[in-house]
Amino acid sequence: EVQMVASGGGLVQPGGSLRLSCAASGFAFSSNTMDWVRQAPGKGLEWVSGVSSGGYRTTYASSVKSRFTASTDNTKNTLHLHMNSLIPEGTAVYYCEYSGDRGQGTQVTVYS
């Protein structure tokens, strides 16, 4: 059974940073592509970042490129999303996702 559990969200001021983590299980972690997606209040899901090949390949939405960095810890089957220079538009519930399984998300709120 695939399980994806995101954590590490919180309240942060604009310009601040947060590191999200995602504990993954139930599949071959280092051999597959996983994604970070988010859902802002009243909006649909937005793809944020993709990680594959054990963390060696990463892709980003243009809205977060140069501010967010995705990484993996293959020894712990954990993904991370390092978010810098956060802006209010980054307020959303963030999820990690594998093959359609999204699991529990974590709330990020960027406030002035």
C-alpha positions in Angstrom: 0.0 0.0 0.0 1.4 3.4 -1.0 1.6 5.9 1.8 2.7 9.5 1.4 2.7 11.7 4.5 3.8 15.3 4.3 4.9 17.4 7.3 6.8 20.5 8.2 4.3 23.2 7.2 3.5 26.2 9.4 3.2 30.0 9.5 5.9 32.1 8.0 6.3 35.7 7.0 7.0 36.8 3.4 10.6 36.2 2.5 10.9 33.4 5.0 11.8 29.7 4.6 10.3 26.4 5.4 11.4 22.8 4.8 8.7 20.3 4.0 9.3 16.5 4.4 7.4 13.6 3.0 7.6 10.0 4.4 7.0 7.6 1.6 6.4 3.9 1.6 4.9 1.0 -0.4 6.9 1.4 -3.6 10.5 1.5 -4.9 11.4 5.0 -3.7 14.6 5.6 -5.5 13.4 4.2 -8.9 10.3 6.3 -9.4 9.2 9.9 -9.9 7.4 11.7 -7.1 5.8 15.1 -7.1 5.0 18.0 -4.9 1.6 19.6 -5.5 -0.3 22.3 -3.7 -3.8 23.5 -3.3 -4.5 27.1 -2.4 -7.7 28.1 -0.7 -10.6 28.0 -3.3 -8.3 26.8 -6.1 -7.4 23.6 -7.8 -4.3 21.5 -7.5 -1.1 23.0 -8.8 2.0 21.0 -9.6 5.0 22.4 -7.9 8.0 20.1 -8.4 8.9 16.6 -9.6 11.8 14.4 -8.3 13.1 11.3 -10.0 16.1 9.0 -10.3 16.7 9.1 -6.6 16.8 12.8 -6.5 19.2 13.4 -9.4 16.5 14.9 -11.6 14.3 17.7 -10.5 11.8 19.9 -12.3 9.9 23.0 -11.0 6.9 25.1 -11.9 8.0 28.5 -13.2 6.3 30.1 -10.2 8.7 28.5 -7.7 11.8 27.9 -9.8 15.0 29.4 -8.2 13.2 29.6 -4.8 12.3 26.0 -4.1 14.6 23.0 -4.1 13.4 19.4 -4.0 15.6 16.6 -2.7 15.5 13.1 -1.4 17.0 11.0 1.4 17.0 7.6 -0.2 18.2 5.9 3.1 15.0 7.1 4.8 12.6 7.1 1.8 11.9 10.7 2.4 11.4 13.7 0.1 12.1 17.2 1.1 11.0 20.6 -0.4 13.1 23.5 0.7 11.1 26.7 0.2 12.9 30.0 0.3 11.7 33.6 -0.3 8.1 32.6 0.4 5.4 34.9 -0.9 1.7 35.1 0.2 0.6 33.2 -3.0 2.5 30.2 -1.6 -0.2 29.8 1.0 -1.7 26.3 0.4 -1.9 22.8 1.5 1.2 21.0 0.2 1.1 17.3 -0.8 3.6 14.8 -1.9 2.3 12.5 -4.6 3.2 9.2 -6.2 1.2 7.6 -9.0 -1.9 9.4 -8.0 -1.6 8.7 -4.3 -1.5 12.0 -2.5 -2.1 11.2 1.2 -1.9 13.7 4.0 -0.9 17.2 3.2 0.7 20.0 5.3 -0.5 23.6 5.6 1.8 26.4 4.7 0.6 29.9 5.5 2.6 33.0 4.4 1.3 36.1 6.1 2.3 39.7 6.6 
